[in-house]
Amino acid sequence: MRKLLVAIGAVAALAGCATAPVGPEVDEGTGPVTLTFQSLAFQEPSVAATERIVADWNAAHPDVRVELTQGSWDSVHDQLVTQFQGGTAPDVIHDESADISGFARQGYLADLGPHLSDETRAAIPQGVWDAVTVDGTTVAAPTLLQSYVVFANTTMLEQAGVPIPTSPTLTWDELAAAARSTTTATTAGLGWGLRQPTATVMSLGLNFGGTFFTGAGEATTVQVGDAELEVPRRIHEMAYVDRSLDPTSLTQSGSDVVTAFLDGRYAMVVAGSYVAQQIAEAAPPGFSWAVLPALAGTSPEQAANPQTLSVPADSPHVAQAADFIEFYLQAQNLAAVAQGEWLIPTSGAARDAVAEATGGQDGWTATLAGAEYLTTAPFQSVTDYPQWKDQIATPALQRYLGAQIDLPTLQRELTEGWAQVSGG
């Protein structure tokens, strides 16, 4: 078992239960306030950390009680559409920056700017705040960041004569060369679970300057040129030209591919940093693995698409909800959730707490180091991005990575599909 989660605040000892009790409803401002918090944490340790944060808050704030409910990443967008239209959205909403800009432009999210302290603002880089700023308004607080990393079976790399990289970054050419060198008659050098490819392609596209969009909101223009097509082109080449990337893995989930990695069928896999938990907990005895340095093309940049906490504009308790969000963002609290999700906390103090708690083991050193390369991407401020992603980009990329269409066809479908979605 890996090290216990970092302690969650000095008031943790006051927590009397694992889940937050349901407090009484507010009565014309004369009784305790009840806030609903819909969390999307799903890893067992992060769920436990979230429950402890809520319990700690409730123990210290008897007049503002938080009621914790569980949501799902698979349905949160559609659920919020229904909740906003019906006026039933939770007081504290857990989502991600790429999903909330449309809601913000429709007037559904409160401006948190006046309610967040200078200390909270200073703890998180401005570039990450930019990802939750819509038309000059801070519509959410950024909490956790995911990066895409290369996990390597270090034994297989060493047996193939591939040195374990020690440089700050790993170029795509170096990744391709390592994949070719570790491919044998029975193993593939690389597996990559891209059943849902759009987020990966959009984020890693910044490695080559691929932005996909210019402008923001409804005044957005799509651009799909050589830079935007470079990541899918390279993946396609490794799968069908080099034959060092198992094409079957491209149709699978990241979890499925990690299982094959642990079985020794792949020397390396590319996946979200969060799958380190699956590797650390399920690796067989003697399995030696590492997180390699950040992937880089012309740069090592990836999209900073943080998880977020926001508040409905029509909530009667915006100030109290913002106070709870600030409590959640305290370094020890945020570090505990980040460690449970195996994601990068947005504040430097929380990252330091994770590094101290883990000792940098299980890939944490390389994962945390990648935080400096995360930056705001244009797609995060595009109102119709979620619809384009689901209806256009994902099926088009799936067909291309499945060798069913060529690169010019992919380019045309992505471009014309945007016109269909946006009405442009």
N, C-alpha and C positions, 0 to 999 in steps of 0.2 A: 504494500500500500504506500502511496506517496505521502508526503508530509501533511500534517493536519493543516487546514485552512488557517490563514492569519486571523488573529483575534479581531472581533468586530466591536470596537469602541469600548470605552470604560464602563458603559452602562450595561454591558452584556450580562453581568451577574444579576441584574434586576429582572431579566426575562424569566417569566414564570411558565411559559408554554412555547411550543414550537410554532404554532400558527397564531395569527392575530385574532383576538376575539372581536366579535361584532359589537360595536358600540351603539349607543342610542342615537337616533336620528336627531339632527339639529331642529330646534323648535323656535323659529322666529328669532334666532340669535341668542336665546336664553339658555340653551342646553349645550352639551358637548357636540362638537362637529364630528361627523363621520365622513372620512374620505375613502373612496374605493380605489384600489390600486390593482390594475390588471398586469400581472407579470408574465413574461414569455420565457423566463428561465426554465430550462428543461433538464439540464444535467442534475443528477441527484445532489451533488455538493453545492451547486449554485442555487437550487431550490431551497436547500437547508439554510444557506447563507442569507437568502432573501427573507425567509421566514424569521430568522434571527434579527435582521435589521428592523423589520416591522415590529417584532416583539419589543426590541430595545426602544424604538420610538414610542410605542404605546405606554411602556413603563415610565418614560420620562415626560410624556405629554398627555396626561389624562383628559385634557379638554379638547384634544384633537386626535381622535382615534382613526387608525388606518385599518381598513378591512381588505385583506389580500384575496384576490381571485386569480385563477390560472387561465391563461390564454394559450394560443398556439400560433407559431410562425406560419403554419400552413393556411390559416384562415383569418389572420388578423386584419388584412386589408378589407376583405369583404365584410367582416364583422364591424369594422369601424365605419364603413359606408352606411350600414344599417343603423348603427348606434348614433352617429352624428345626425342623420336624418330624423331619427326618432327622439333625439334629445336625451339619450340614455348612456352616453359614453362615460367611462370611468373618470374619476377626478384626476388620476395619474395614469397616463397611457404609455405603455412600453411598445416601441416600434423601432424603425430604422430611418435614417435621414432620407434615403432615396424614396421612401414611401410617403413621407409626411408633407412634402412641399405642395402637392395638389390640395391636400386638406387645408393647409395654411392659406393658400390663395383663395379658397372658397370661404374663408373666414371662420373656420372651425376651431382654430388653435389660438390660445391666449398668448399675448406678448409677455414673455418671462423676464425680459430685460430689466424692468423696474424692480423686480423681486429677487434678483440674484446679487449676492454680495460681490464686492471687488475681489475678495479673497478667492471665491469660487471661480470668478472669471480668470484670475491670474494663474490658477492652478492648471488650466488646460490651454494648450497652444491656440493662438488666434486662428490658425488654419483649420483646426477642428471645429471651432465655433462657427467658422464660415460655412461649414457643411450643414449647420442647423439654423442658418440665417436666411430668411426669405424676404426679399424686397426690403432689406434693412431691419427686419424684425427678428429677434431671437425667439423662435417658436418651440424650442426644445433644449434640453440639456444633454450633451453627448456623454455616454457612459463607457462603452466598450468598443474596441476596434478588432476587426478580423483582418489578417493578412493571409496571402496564399504562399505557402512554403513548400520546399522540397524535403521530403523525408527519405532518408537513405538507410539501407541495410549496409552498415559499414564493413561487415565481413565480406559481402559480395563485391563491394567496390575494391577492397584490398586484394581479394583473390584475382580480380580482373586487372590489377595493376593501376587502378584509378586512384590517385591521391585524394584524401579527404580535404576539401577546400578549406583554407584558413583565411582567405581574403574577405573583405567586407561584403562583397557581392559575388554572385555566380552568374556569368553571362549565359544567354540562351544557347550560344554556340558551344559553351562548355557543357551545358546540360545535355545537348544533343550528342556530343562526343562521348560523354560518360554513358549515355543510354546505349549507344552503339557498342561500346566496349564491354558492357555487362550483359548484352543479349547473347543467349546461347540457344541450343536446339530445344531446351526445356524451360527456359525462363526468358522473360522480356526485361529489357533494361528499365522500362518505364511503364507504369500504369497511371491512368488519370480518369477519375470518375466524373464525367461531364454529362450526365443525364440531364442536368439543368445548367447549360453552359453560359448563359448570358452574363450573369454577375461576374464570373471568372474572366471572361473575355473583355468585358468593359473595364474591370479593375486593372488587369494586367496590360490592357491596351496602352495605359500611360507609360509603360516601359519603353514604348516606341513613339510616344507623343500622340497616340490615338485618342482623340477626345469625343468623337462621334457626334457631338452637338456643339453649336455655338448659340449664344443667347441664353435666355432663361424664361421660365414661365410659358406663356402662350406665344411669346415672340422668340421662338426657337427654330433654328434651321438644322437639319441633319447633314452630316458630312461623313461619308464612308469612302475614304481613299486608301492609299497604300499603308499609311500608318495604322489606320483602324483595322485593316485586314491582316496585319503582320502576325498577330498572335494566332488566329485560326489557321493561317497559312503554314506557320511553323509546326503547329500541332499536327495538321494534316500530313505534312512532309515526314515527320517522325513516324507516323502511323503507316503510311502507304508507300513511301519511297525508301526511307531507312529501314522500315519494319522493326524499329526498336521500341515502339510504343504499341502496346496491345490494343488493336482497334476495338475489340470487344469491351474493354474497360470504358471506352468513351460513351457507351450506352448505359453504364451502371452508376450507382450512387457512390459518393466518396467512401461511405462505410463499407460497401461491398468490396471496393478496390483495396481498402486497408486490410480487410480479411485475407485477401490474396497475397498482399505484401507480407503479412505475418506468417503465411504459409510458405514463404520463400519463392513465390512465383514471379515477383517483381523485385528488382534491385532498388528501385526508387518509385515513389509516388508523389504527385503534386496534389495538395489538398489544403483546405482551410486549416489554420493553425489549431482549431479546436479539436481536430481528430487525434491530437497528441494524447488526449486522455484515453481514447480507445487503444492506442498503441501501448501506452504505459501500463494499462491495466490488463490487456489481453496478450501481451507479448509472451511467447513461450520462454522457458528457462534458457539462458545463454544467448538470447536474441540481442544483438548489438545494433543500435540505431542512433541516428543523429538528425537534427534539423540543419540543413545546409544554409549557407548565406543567402540573402535575398536575391531573387532573380532580377537580372538587369538586361535591358536592351541598350538603347541610347541613354537611358537613365534607369535607376531602380525604383522609380515612383510607382505606387499603387494607389487606387482610390481609397480615401478615408470615408467609408460609409458607416458611421458609428451607429450603434444602438442608441436609442434616445428615450428620454422621459419628457412628456409634454402634458399640457393641461387644456381641457376644452375651454373655448372662449366663453361658453355659457355656464361654466361651473360657478356656483355661488361662493366657492372657497379657493379662488386662485392663489391668494397670498399664502394660505395654510398649505396648499398643495406644493407651492414653490419651496416653502420651508422644509417639507418632508424631502423634496428632491435634493435640496442642499445637504440634508442629513445623509441621504443615500450616497452622495458624492464625497463624503468624508473619506480620506485616504484609506483607512483600515476597512471601512465598509465596502468601498468600490474594489479594493484589492481582493477581498474575500469572494465577491461575486465573480470577478475576473479569473481568479484562480480556479474557481469551480467550473467556469465555462471554458477555460483554457483560451481566453482571449486577452487582448492587450487593454489595460485600463487607460482612459484618456489622460489622466493627470500623472505628472512625473512622480509625485509623492506616492501614489498608489502603485506605480510600476516599481519604485524602489522597495515598497513593502512586499510585492510579489517576489522580486529577486531575492530579498532577504529570507522570505519564508521557504522558497524552493531551493535556494542555493544554486540557482541556474540549471538544475538538473532537468532531465526529460525534455530537453530542447528549449527551455525557457530563456537561456541566454541569447540564442539566435533569434527567437521569436520576439522578445522584448526589444532587441536591437533594431528590428525592422520598423519600429514605430516612427523612426525619424524619416522614413521614406513615404509615409502615408500623407496624402494631400487631397484637397477637395477636387472632385471631378465634375465637369459640366452636367452630366446626366442627372446628378443629384438635385438639381434645381429645375428639372424639366417636368412640367405638370403632367403630361401624358406618358411619361416614361413607364410606369407600371403596366399600362395597357399595351404599349409597344413591345415591352419585354415579353409579356405573356403570349400575345397574339401573333407577333411578327418575328422578333429576334430569336426567341427560343426554338420554335419549329424550324426556322431557316438554318440556324447554326447546327441543329441536330441533323438535318439532311446533309449539310456540307461535311460535317465530321463523320457522317456515315457513308461518305463517298457517293451520295445520290445526286448532288449538284456540284457544279464547278464554282470557282471563286468569283468570276464575273456575275454568275447567277445569284450568288449570295449577296454580292454588292447591290445588285438591282433590287432584290427582294427586301433588303433592309431599308434601302432608300425609298422605294415606292410604298412600302408598308408604312413608313412614317407619314407619308402624305395621306394615306387612307385613315390612319388613326387621328392625325392632327387636323384633318380637313384642309390641309394646305395644298 
